[in-house]
């Protein structure tokens, strides 16, 4: 219960998913090994997003749904039926972005109106892109800045990419009309 949660701040709803939860309640069920969006986690997410009243929704999980470069076949794509149900749920609830890591490379792609942003890493591990993301959410638009760090030191960061998403244009489920 403590490793998958959500909260609201300003005009945004944030969701953190433990992709390693096996759906059980016994000790250790929150560290199940392989990443997946199994039926229990998908049901929890559907219920959480259905109750949301905020125009922006951002979901966070460790593994990408659609990996590139590294970990292809052993990310959420290892279970394509679960991954596809997860992505359809994000699209149905008008989630603007799913943030993930795992592959230590920065990339973003959009599928079914939902952005997947893979954030590289902020220096942990060897290789990959030293990246951090800086987000600002306003009433009608959110902006995510991607900063790329120098491979030589920890003090030089360059603005590498800026992404903007709009608030959901339709009434959000559960929100006053």
C-alpha positions as CSV (number, residue, x, y, z in Angstrom):
1,X,0.0,0.0,0.0
2,X,2.9,2.4,0.6
3,X,4.8,1.7,-2.6
4,X,2.0,2.7,-5.1
5,X,0.3,6.0,-4.3
6,X,-1.0,9.3,-5.8
7,X,-1.5,12.9,-4.7
8,X,-2.7,16.2,-6.0
9,X,-0.7,19.5,-6.2
10,X,-2.2,22.6,-7.9
11,X,-3.8,21.6,-11.1
12,X,-2.0,18.2,-11.4
13,X,-2.6,14.7,-10.2
14,X,0.6,12.6,-9.8
15,X,0.7,8.8,-9.6
16,X,3.7,6.6,-8.6
17,X,3.4,3.0,-9.5
18,X,5.5,0.1,-8.0
19,X,5.8,-2.0,-11.1
20,X,7.3,-4.8,-9.0
21,X,4.2,-5.4,-6.8
22,X,2.8,-8.8,-7.4
23,X,-0.7,-8.0,-6.3
24,X,-0.4,-9.7,-2.9
25,X,-0.6,-8.3,0.6
26,X,2.0,-10.5,2.3
27,X,5.5,-9.2,3.2
28,X,7.7,-9.0,0.2
29,X,4.9,-8.7,-2.3
30,X,6.1,-5.2,-3.2
31,X,9.4,-6.5,-4.5
32,X,8.3,-9.1,-7.0
33,X,11.2,-9.1,-9.4
34,X,10.1,-8.4,-13.0
35,X,8.3,-5.2,-13.8
36,X,4.7,-5.5,-14.9
37,X,1.4,-3.8,-14.8
38,X,-0.6,-6.9,-13.6
39,X,-4.3,-7.0,-13.1
40,X,-4.3,-5.8,-9.5
41,X,-2.1,-2.8,-10.2
42,X,-4.1,-1.9,-13.4
43,X,-7.4,-2.1,-11.3
44,X,-5.9,0.2,-8.7
45,X,-4.7,2.7,-11.3
46,X,-8.1,2.6,-13.1
47,X,-9.9,3.4,-9.8
48,X,-7.4,6.2,-8.9
49,X,-7.6,7.8,-12.3
50,X,-11.4,7.6,-12.5
51,X,-11.6,9.6,-9.2
52,X,-9.2,12.3,-10.5
53,X,-10.6,15.8,-10.9
54,X,-7.4,17.6,-12.0
55,X,-6.7,18.6,-15.7
56,X,-3.1,17.3,-15.7
57,X,-2.2,13.7,-14.9
58,X,1.4,12.4,-14.7
59,X,2.2,8.8,-14.0
60,X,5.7,7.5,-12.9
61,X,7.1,4.0,-13.0
62,X,10.6,2.6,-13.3
63,X,10.3,0.6,-16.6
64,X,9.3,2.0,-20.0
65,X,6.3,0.6,-21.8
66,X,8.1,1.1,-25.2
67,X,11.9,0.9,-24.6
68,X,14.5,1.9,-27.0
69,X,18.2,1.0,-27.2
70,X,18.4,-1.0,-24.0
71,X,16.2,-3.4,-22.1
72,X,14.0,-4.1,-25.2
73,X,12.1,-7.2,-24.3
74,X,12.6,-7.0,-20.6
75,X,10.7,-3.9,-19.7
76,X,7.0,-3.5,-19.7
77,X,7.1,-4.8,-23.3
78,X,7.9,-8.3,-21.9
79,X,4.2,-8.7,-21.1
80,X,2.6,-7.0,-24.2
81,X,-1.0,-7.7,-23.2
82,X,-0.5,-6.0,-19.8
83,X,1.5,-3.2,-21.3
84,X,-1.1,-2.5,-24.0
85,X,-4.0,-2.5,-21.4
86,X,-1.9,-0.1,-19.2
87,X,-1.3,2.2,-22.1
88,X,-5.0,2.2,-23.2
89,X,-5.9,3.0,-19.6
90,X,-3.6,6.0,-19.7
91,X,-5.0,7.2,-23.0
92,X,-8.6,6.7,-21.8
93,X,-8.0,8.8,-18.7
94,X,-6.2,11.5,-20.7
95,X,-2.9,11.1,-18.9
96,X,-0.5,13.6,-20.4
97,X,2.8,11.8,-19.7
98,X,4.3,8.6,-18.3
99,X,7.8,9.1,-16.8
100,X,10.2,6.2,-16.6
101,X,13.8,5.3,-16.4
102,X,15.5,1.8,-16.5
103,X,17.4,2.2,-19.7
104,X,19.7,5.1,-18.8
105,X,19.0,6.9,-22.0
106,X,16.8,10.0,-22.5
107,X,14.1,9.8,-25.1
108,X,10.5,10.6,-25.5
109,X,7.7,9.3,-27.7
110,X,4.1,9.9,-28.0
111,X,1.6,7.1,-28.5
112,X,-2.2,7.4,-28.4
113,X,-1.9,11.0,-27.1
114,X,0.3,10.0,-24.1
115,X,3.9,11.0,-23.9
116,X,6.4,8.5,-22.6
117,X,9.5,10.3,-21.2
118,X,12.4,8.2,-20.3
119,X,14.6,10.3,-18.1
120,X,18.1,8.9,-18.6
121,X,19.9,9.0,-15.2
122,X,21.3,11.7,-13.0
123,X,24.7,10.1,-12.7
124,X,23.9,6.7,-11.1
125,X,25.5,3.9,-13.0
126,X,27.9,4.0,-15.9
127,X,27.2,5.2,-19.4
128,X,23.9,6.6,-20.5
129,X,22.6,10.1,-20.4
130,X,23.1,12.3,-17.3
131,X,19.7,14.0,-17.3
132,X,17.3,15.6,-14.9
133,X,13.8,16.9,-15.6
134,X,12.4,20.1,-14.3
135,X,8.7,20.6,-14.5
136,X,6.3,23.5,-14.1
137,X,2.5,23.0,-14.1
138,X,0.2,25.9,-14.7
139,X,-3.6,26.1,-15.0
140,X,-3.6,25.4,-18.8
141,X,-0.1,24.2,-19.7
142,X,2.7,22.2,-18.2
143,X,6.3,22.5,-19.3
144,X,9.0,19.9,-18.8
145,X,12.6,21.0,-19.3
146,X,15.3,18.4,-19.9
147,X,18.8,19.2,-18.7
148,X,21.8,17.3,-20.0
149,X,24.8,17.1,-17.7
150,X,28.4,17.3,-18.7
151,X,30.2,13.9,-18.6
152,X,33.2,15.7,-17.1
153,X,31.8,17.3,-14.0
154,X,28.6,17.7,-11.9
155,X,28.3,21.4,-12.3
156,X,27.7,22.0,-16.0
157,X,24.1,21.4,-17.2
158,X,22.7,22.5,-20.6
159,X,19.0,22.9,-21.5
160,X,18.6,20.0,-24.0
161,X,14.8,19.8,-24.6
162,X,11.6,21.5,-23.6
163,X,8.2,19.8,-23.9
164,X,4.8,21.4,-23.3
165,X,1.5,19.6,-22.8
166,X,-2.0,21.1,-22.6
167,X,-4.6,20.5,-19.9
168,X,-7.2,18.0,-20.7
169,X,-9.8,19.8,-22.8
170,X,-12.7,17.7,-21.8
171,X,-14.3,17.6,-18.4
172,X,-12.2,15.2,-16.2
173,X,-14.1,12.3,-14.7
174,X,-15.4,13.2,-11.3
175,X,-14.8,16.9,-11.8
176,X,-17.6,19.5,-11.5
177,X,-19.0,20.2,-15.0
